[in-house]
Amino acid sequence: LEFYADPTSAYFHSEFDPTRRTILYCASGGRAALAAETLTRLGYTRVTYLRGGLQAWVETGYGVDPLP
């Protein structure tokens, strides 16, 4: 993540934008929380994560559309 998200890295991917709102998610929230912390350390100011991940999202009653 650090290589791709750091604008000063030779491996930077333009899909990452430190000024854009970024919401991270994973299955249970742990990896997304760590990734959000990493992006914050890299200077991203509008980053957050889905606490509890997709598991909590579904348990709360929100839907997830399956891939075609």
C-alpha positions, 0 to 999 in steps of 0.5 A, a space after each residue: 500500500 505504501 508504495 502505491 499510495 505515496 505520491 513521492 514513490 516511483 510506484 505511485 498509482 494515480 488512482 490514489 489521491 490524498 485530497 479525495 475522500 477515501 473509505 476503506 473496507 475489508 471483511 471485518 474492519 481490521 485491515 481497513 483500519 490499518 490501511 486508513 492509519 497508513 494513508 493518514 501517515 502519508 498525508 491523506 486527510 479525508 480517509 476513514 474505514 468501515 468499522 466492523 467491515 462488510 460483516 457488520 454492514 450486512 449484519 446491520 441490514 444493509 445489502 451487498 450486490 453480488 458481482 455478475 
